[in-house]
């Protein structure tokens, strides 16, 4: 179940009060594409966007920048906050309840079409999926309408804003 918050401050206060894990999701856009990855080998993890937990002393926007680097090798600046929501789900092995903060990043046109990146003992295979229907698993698409709305407000279309200042990190194979 997805429950949206009115603000990030409200989401963070709820996470603290209920001792819920906070997580960020990174929606990286290039043209009409959304950056997604698959685990190699798959192992049933499905199609995902970069995501990870907020560590002690970190703000969610700092987490988004760090997770994007760690999981993809991309270094992009100025994440744009989209929305926060509580995700509650019965997974195969446990029930989960966490607060998610979604952020948008714009990738420069020079970002590769596909690459693989090693992170935390996993191999991730990155590619660009169709922005409007990326077929994400784990309800990671909950913030997609907020992303599309943000992009349409920025440009008057569903295209991403001008690429953010940033650079591509190493690590593609």
Residue pairs with C-beta under 8 A, 6 or more apart in sequence:
1 87
1 88
1 89
2 85
2 86
2 87
2 139
2 142
3 85
3 86
3 88
4 83
4 84
4 85
5 11
5 14
5 83
5 84
5 85
5 86
5 99
7 84
8 60
8 81
8 84
8 101
10 84
11 22
11 84
11 85
11 86
11 99
11 101
12 22
12 60
12 84
12 99
14 20
14 86
14 99
15 21
15 22
15 98
15 99
18 97
20 86
20 97
20 98
20 99
21 53
21 98
21 99
22 53
22 54
22 60
22 63
22 98
22 99
22 100
22 101
23 51
23 52
23 53
23 54
23 98
23 99
23 100
23 101
24 51
24 52
24 54
24 60
24 63
24 64
24 67
24 100
24 101
24 102
24 103
25 49
25 50
25 51
25 100
25 101
25 102
25 103
25 140
25 143
26 35
26 49
26 50
26 51
26 64
26 67
26 68
26 79
26 103
26 105
27 34
27 35
27 49
27 82
27 102
27 103
27 104
27 105
27 143
27 144
27 147
28 34
28 35
28 49
28 50
28 68
28 72
28 74
28 76
28 104
28 105
28 106
28 107
29 35
29 104
29 105
29 106
29 107
29 131
29 147
29 151
29 160
30 106
30 107
30 108
30 109
30 111
30 128
30 160
31 109
31 128
31 159
31 160
32 130
32 131
32 132
32 158
32 159
33 128
33 129
33 130
33 131
34 49
34 128
34 129
34 130
34 131
34 134
35 49
35 50
35 72
35 74
35 107
35 111
35 126
35 127
35 128
35 129
36 47
36 48
36 49
36 126
36 127
36 128
36 129
36 134
36 136
37 47
37 48
37 49
37 50
37 71
37 72
37 124
37 125
37 126
37 127
38 45
38 46
38 47
38 48
38 124
38 125
38 127
39 45
39 122
39 123
39 124
39 125
40 116
40 123
40 124
40 125
45 137
46 136
46 137
46 138
47 129
47 134
47 135
47 136
47 137
48 136
48 137
48 138
48 140
49 134
49 136
49 140
50 67
50 68
50 71
50 72
51 67
51 100
51 140
52 63
52 66
52 67
52 70
52 71
53 63
54 60
54 63
54 101
55 63
58 66
60 81
60 101
60 103
61 79
61 81
61 103
63 101
64 79
64 101
64 103
64 105
65 75
65 76
65 77
65 79
68 74
68 75
68 76
68 105
69 75
69 169
70 119
70 120
71 117
71 119
71 124
72 117
72 119
72 124
72 126
72 171
73 115
73 117
73 168
73 169
73 170
73 171
73 172
74 105
74 107
74 111
74 166
74 168
74 169
75 166
75 167
75 168
75 169
76 105
76 106
76 107
76 164
76 166
77 164
77 165
77 166
78 164
78 165
79 103
79 104
79 105
80 103
80 104
80 105
80 150
80 161
81 101
81 102
81 103
82 102
82 103
82 104
82 143
82 146
82 147
82 150
83 101
83 102
83 143
83 146
84 99
84 100
84 101
84 102
85 99
85 100
85 102
85 142
85 143
86 97
86 98
86 99
86 100
87 96
87 97
87 98
87 99
87 100
87 139
87 142
88 95
88 96
88 97
89 95
89 96
89 138
89 139
100 142
100 143
102 142
102 143
102 146
102 147
104 147
104 150
104 151
104 160
105 164
105 166
106 160
106 161
106 162
106 163
106 164
107 160
107 163
108 163
108 166
108 168
109 163
110 168
111 168
112 126
112 168
112 172
113 127
113 128
114 125
114 126
114 127
114 128
115 125
115 126
115 171
115 172
115 173
116 123
116 124
116 125
116 126
116 172
116 173
117 123
117 124
117 126
117 171
117 172
117 173
118 124
118 171
118 173
129 135
131 148
131 158
132 148
132 158
134 141
134 144
136 144
148 158
151 157
151 158
151 159
151 160
151 161
152 158
154 160
154 161
155 161
